[in-house]
Amino acid sequence: MDSRSLDGLLAEYAELESQLSDPAVHADTDRARKLGRRYAELAPVVKTIRELESARSDLGTAKELASEDDTFAEEAAELEQRVPELESKLTEQLLPRDPYDSSDVVMEIKSGEGGEESALFAGDLLRMYLRYAEREGWKATILDSTESDLGGYKDVTVSFKGKADGPEGVWARLKFEGGVHRVQRVPATESQGRIHTSAAGVLIYPEPEEIEVEVDPNDLRIDVFRSSGPGGQSVNTTDSAVRITHVPTGIVVSCQNEKSQIQNRARALQVLQARLQAMAEEEAAAKAADTRRSQVRTVDRSERVRTYNFPENRISDHRVNYKAYNLDQVLAGELNGVLDALQAADKEERLAEQQQA
């Protein structure tokens, strides 16, 4: 990136700093949240730019004085190593970002092959993500769910909202979780002690602050029903839950966890718009032959991104050859190991693409 572009980033950072110091800005929560995230995103980049500028200046001075004092010669040698390191760091920080990295997300977990055991595993995945969200200080809300007879989930939809001032949103951390997750263990329903393999599917899409997709009301079929609990038991005496079907695509979104039918309808429509936008962008990416991050849409045990092996306490992510023997800790919400590996692999790939361009 040339000096003019770097100057532009420094100017943007200074402007954000000025705006965030204005109390009037914080009267608009959404605007303050958006500005705060951009400020936090730029902060490490600006820090590196300033360190690099300082190192280059010090290097020039040290070289001038090296002939007069051996101490400056040693300093120049150290700075000659430091400058390329900072340049490389800045190159990584300036890689094109996923435009939704700062977004919150909606996640769907669906049981697949394996019957009741698959539903129980879907429940394990839900608890794993909820515990991780708690560790990260995110707000998690279950929007809709269908429980199985033994306490698992046939399907569940949950939203995750991140910190307002964090440099990364939820999408930046969880965007690679989409796909088929396979489990190998002795099911609670197995009396012979045999290890079974089943699977659950995870779909995840960003919930951007500004939805670009418009939905024609004539394309919607809206049904209302009573909120239900385990086994379909009604837990509400009024028809407050809402199910919206987008007829052209067949996408169905339900919400039953808000306090009123109006709130459930608004929330369901918001999720539908996010899903339609994600679908449109996936189709555009496919046409451009960029499908490396496409998510598996069928819950087939042969199409897997990750395996959870209980007898060996092992978790394996097949996309980056990640393997660790701390499955119990992962299910308790310690996901950073595998998530870091996925982010690192993505960064390496983007760096390679930039170098080839």
N, C-alpha and C positions, 0 to 999 in steps of 0.2 A: 504494500500500500504506500502511495507517495505521501510526501509531507503535507500536501494540501488536504488530503483525505484525513490524515491524522489530526491536523489542525481543526478540521470540521468536527471530529469526535470530541476533541478537547473543548471546543466551543459549545457543542451540544451538552456536554457534561456540566459545564459552568452554568448554562441556562437552566438545566434541570435542578441544579443546586439552588439557584435563585428562586425558581418557582416553588420548590418544596419548603423554602424558608418563609413563604407567604402564607399566613394563617387562612386566607380566603380560599386557597387551593384545597385545603383539607376539609372545607365545608362540603365539597363534592367528593364523596368517598370513592366512587369508581375512578374518577380522574386522578385522585391522589394515589390510589393503588397502582394505576397504570404507570404514572410518572415514577413512583417509588421502585417499581420493578425494573424499569429501563435504567434508572440511576444505579441500582444495585448491579445490573448487568454490565454497565460501562465501567464501574468502579475498578475492577481488577485490570481492565484494559488500560485505563488511564494511569494506573499505578505502574504498569510495565512500561508505558510510553515515557513517563517521567524518569523511571530508573534507567532506561536506555539512553535518553538524552543526557542524563547526568554522567553515565558511564562513558559515553562518547566524548563528552567535554573533558572529563578527567583524564581520559586516555591521551587526548591531544596535548594537554598540559604536561602529563607525565613524560611523554616522548620528548618534548622540548627541553625538559630539565634532566633527562636521563644521563646526558653526557657530563653533567656537573655533579650528580649525586647518584650513587648506586641504589639508594632506597627508591628513587623514582623509577629506575630501570626495572626493579622487581615489581613495583606497582603497575608499570606499563605491561609487563608480561602477564600479570593476573588479569588486568582489564582486557587484554587482547583475547583472553578466553571467555571473560564475562560478557563482552558485547555480543558475540555470536549466539551465546546461550539465551540472552534476552531477545535477540532478533528472532530466534526459533520459537521462543515462548510467545512472542507477539504474533507471529504468523499463525500459530495454533489458535490464539484467542480471536483472531480476525477471520477465521474460517466462516463461510456463510452459515448462518444459524437456521435451524428449523423455525419457521415463523410462528409455530405454536408452542415453542419450548416454555413460554411463560404462562401457558393456558392451564386451566383446571381440566379435569377429565371426567368422563362417564365410562364406567366399566360394566360389562355384562359377563356373568359367569354362568355357563350352561352345562348341565350334566350330559354325558354322552353314553357311549357303550359301557356296559357294566352294571346297569340297573341301579339298585339301591346303593351299591358300593360307590358308583360314580357320583351319585347325589351327595353321599357323605363326604367324598373327596372335594366336591364343589364347595361344601361348607367349610372344609379345612382351608381351601384357597381363600375364601372370603375372610375367614378369621386372620389368616396370614397377612392379607393386605390391610385389614383394619388395624392390626397391631403395628404394622409398619407405618401406617398413617399417623397413629398415635405417637410413635417415636419421633416422627418428623414434624409434629405439631400441626398436621393438616386436619381439616374438618371433614368427616365422612358421614354421608347420609344415605341410608338404604331407601331407594325410591320405590322399588317394587320387588316382590319375591313370591316364589311358589315353593313351599317346603314339602319335603318328602315325608313318608310315614315314620321313618326312623330319625327324623331331625336334621336330615341333610337338605340340600336345595336342588330342585329340578332346574330352577333358574333364579337369578337374583341380579338386580340392577342397582349400582351404588355410584354416587358422585363423590369425588374427592376435590376439596378446595384447599389450595396452598396458602402460605403466608403472604400477606400483602407486600412485604418489603424484601422478600427473598430474591436472589439473583436468578433462581430457576423456579419454574412452575412445576406442577405435578407431572405434566406431559413429558418434560425433559427426563424425568426419572423412570416413568412407567411405560413410555411409548413402545418399548420392545416386548412388553408382556403379552401382546396379542398372539394367539395361536393355541395349539393343543398341548395341554399339560397332562402327562401320563403318570400314573401312580402304580407302584408294584408293592403289594403288601398282602398280609393275611387279613381278609375282610372280617368284620364283626359278625357277618352272616355265615361265615365258613366254619363248619364244625370239624373238618378233617385237618385243619392247619395248613392247607395248601396256599401258596402265594398266587394271587390273582393280579391281572393287569387290567386296569380300566382307565378312562380318560375323562377330562372335563375341558370345555373350550372357554377361552377368555377372549372377549372382544373389547377393544378399548379405543376411544376416539376423543379428540380434544373438544373442549367446550369453550370456544373462543369468546372473548368479551363482545365482539361485534360479529353477529351472524350475517353472512352475505346471501344465504339462500332464502328465497321467498317461497312461501307455501301457499298454493291456491286453496282456499277453504272448500271449494267444490271437490277437491281431491281427497278430502278427509271424511272418514266415518268415525263418529265419536260415540262411544258407549259409556254409560255410567253404571256402577255396581257397588256393592257394599264391600268395604275393606275386609280382608280375610286374614286369619291366623293360621297356625299349623293345621294341616289336614283339611284346609278349606273352611274352617270354622269361622263364622261371621263374628267380627269384633266391633262392628259399627252398626248402629241402627238406622243410619241414613245412607243414601246412595252417593257417597262423597268420592269414591275412587273413580278414576277416569282411564279409559283405554282409547287410544287414538290409532286408527289404521290409515296409513297412507296408501290409498288404493293403487296408484300407478306402480309403486315399487313393492307393495306387500309388507312394508315395514310396520311393525306393531310396537307401540310404546305405551306402557302403563305407569301410572303413579297413584299411590294410595296412602302416602305417608304425610302429606300436608294436611292442614286442619280443615280445609273446606274444599268443595268441588271446584270452585273457581281457582284456588291455588294449585290443586292437582292438575287441572286442565292447563294452566299457564306453564307449569313445570314440565308436563309431558310434551307440550308443543315446543318448548325450548330444547328438550332432549331430541325430539324428532328433527328439528332444524339442524342440530349438531350432527346427527347421524347422516342426514341427507348431504350436508356439506362434506363430511368425511368420505361419503360414497362418491360424490362428484370428483373430489380430488384424487381418489384412488383410481377412478376411471381415466382421468387425465394423465396420471403417472403411468398407468399401464399402456396407454397409447404412445407415450414417450419411451416405452421399453425400460422404464425404471421401476422394477417390481421387487427390488431386493428387500423392501420392508413390508411387503404385502402380508396380510394376516390370513391364517387358515380359517376358512368359513365352515368347514365340516368337522365334526368331532369324531375323527377316525384315528384309532390308536396308531396307525402307521404314519400319520402326518403329525409329527410331534416337534415341539421346540424345546421341551424340557421333560426330564424324568425325575420322579421323586421315589427313591428306593428305600423303603422303610427297614427291611432286614439289614441292609448295609449302612443305614443312616446317611445315605448318599444323595446328593443333588447334582444333576448333570444338565448343563445347557448345551444342546447339540449344535447350535449355530456358531459358538465361539470356543468349543471344546473345553468348556469350564467344568471342573469337577471338584466337589468338596464333600467332606464327611462330617457335616454339621447340620444335617436335615432338621433335627429337633430345634436347633436355634433359628434356622430359616423360617420354620413354621411358626415360631414365636415372634416373628417380625424382623429378624436380622437379615434383611435382604441386600444390604449394601455391597456385599462381596460379589454376587452375581450381577447386580445392576451396574457396578463399577466396571466389570469385565465387558459388559455389553456396550457401555458408553465408550470405553477405550477402543474397542474394535471398530465402532462407528467412526471415531475420530481418526483412526489410522486410515480407514477407507476414504474418508473425505480428504485427508492430506494427500493420499496417493492420487485421487482424482484431480486435485488442484495442481499437482506437479505434472500430471500428464496433459493438462489443458494448455 
